[in-house]
Amino acid sequence: MTVITAPRPKPTSVPVSTRGWRVPLGIAAVATIITAAGSWIPSMWGDEAASVMSAERPWGSLLRMLGNVDAVHGVYYAFLHLWIDMFGASAFSVRFPSALAIGAVAAGLYVLCTRLGEPRVGLLAAAACVILPRIGYMGTEARSTAFSAALAVWLTVLLMELIRRRFDSRPLIVLYAAGVTLAIHVFLYMVLILIVHGVVLIAARIDRQSARRWMTAGACAVVVSLPFIGIALSQRGQIEFLARRHVTGPDDILVTQWFGGMPFALIAWALIVVSAIGWFVSFRAGRSGGRDTSRRMLVVIGIAWLVIPTALLLAANAVAGPLYTNRYLSFSAPAAALLIASGLVALRSSRVRMVAVAVVMIAALPFQIAQRTPTAKHGNDWSEVSEVIGEMSHPGDGVVFDDSVRPSRKPRLALHLYPEGFTDVVDLELRRPFDQTDYLWDEVNDLGAVSSDLATMSRVWVVARSEHGTDADQAVLRRSGFSLRTTYDTHQNTILLYTKGTR
């Protein structure tokens, strides 16, 4: 395999800036619009609560919290803090940056393929990116995963440009080192992209001087990131819950990690295999033309990007776990889109290719629809809880939340994510609000400890997630003269109204 060189652009009267970026910007805009459409419909869930509540803290409170928990998300929380200051904290607002990041992913895939002389693969990769279930999911979520994917794509574009220039551009090398540093701070496991890039450089057969310059840039990024890595490792206990879950089965790795479910996963893997076979046949045949070499390089990039981080993380999980859950490999999802596109182009018959494209789109459609239903995010229904309380409550009513489930599932989070439904009610159990603590969540009392506050109330709402999670609270209410009047069932929660007298 030879060193990859980008084809020289043909002379044209259109200015370079316009000629070079009109299509990528158009792809980014279309991908963003498609991803953002309906993104506000699903109720936000526990991880998004951590994002929004952390971002809404004052800066001092945020810094203190990051010293104890979630330092790995600190850069994203800081960004979201600024974003919320400008655009508010509605579901659409806090998710829209992720949709923008998916636009950057789609545009980056097109640029990557085009720089290697494969614009047709680039267009199909951008389209596959938009419909891929994992990418669609992270594009409608207020978390950093979409940003890590965008950084992975554009760092790979930058790497290919450095290869083309034989690492002879100091500003681009510095930009690459800075980009890797940023990527690690956005998501710690992005350090694995350096190993992916190392394999790509081996496949490209770069010279020793170029290799030394790349290794220097990567080493600088890692060294600068060492304090952050140290803090993140010291907080590793916050993912110990993964040890209690079975998250490394074949279905987790081969299906839900990128493809959502069957039959889309079968179709996607079939096209990835077609892509790999096309590369192998071309390699064995010794074809070294520009298009064959470029297409082989795209497949090498895709396979390395898809397989290596997964394999390394699974190995580390087995030796020193828990370290793995399928969401952590979201930054490899663009590689799946790239390989699907390569597989489509490898189909020799244009008629078969058109049928395959249609099949992929049809198979992806159920996931696109499902991701925009009210309970799409792990069944969460906090927006519905807020709506019920807002419509049925009276000024001065009390509210009590189930505190028996793990923090990210507590219905109390509805109060912070959808506060408009709770403006007229009194939070009876609150001891200290989250933004006055050094950790993620509110500190609360048992209702029995503040039962004297019930003397002046005639109505109290109880929001229960688990079957018996509010039994003690309901017992306190009954002893205080309340009786159950009405029950409302939402998708995951039960809302109970207790009243005194006839109200």
Buried (B, 14 or more C-beta within 10 A) or exposed (E): EEBBBBEEEEEEEEEEEEEBEEBBEEBBBBBBEBBBEBBBBBBBBBBBBBBBBBBBBEEEBBEBBBEBBBBBBBBBBBBBBEBBEEEEBBBBBBBBBBBBBBBBBBBBBBBBBBBBBBBEBBBBBBBBBBBBBBBBBBBBBBBBBBBBBBBBBBBBBBBBBBBBBBBEBEEBBEBBBBBBBBBBBBBBBBBBBBBBBBBBBEBBEBEEEBBEBBEEBBEBBBEBBEEBBEBBEEBEEBBEEBEEEEBBEEEBBBBBBBBBBEEBBEBBBBBBEBBBEBBEEBBEEEEEEEEBBBBBBBBBBBBBBBBBBBEBBBEBBEEEBBBBBBBBBBBBBBBBBBBBBBBBBBBEEEEEBEEBBEBBEEBBEBBBEBBBEBBBBEEBBBBBBBBBBBEBBEEEBBBBBBBBBEBBBBBBBBBBBBEEBBEEBBBBBBBEBBBEBEEBBBEBBEBEEBBEBBEEBBBBBBBBBBEEBBEBBBEBBEEBEBEEEEEBEBEBBBBBBBBBEEE
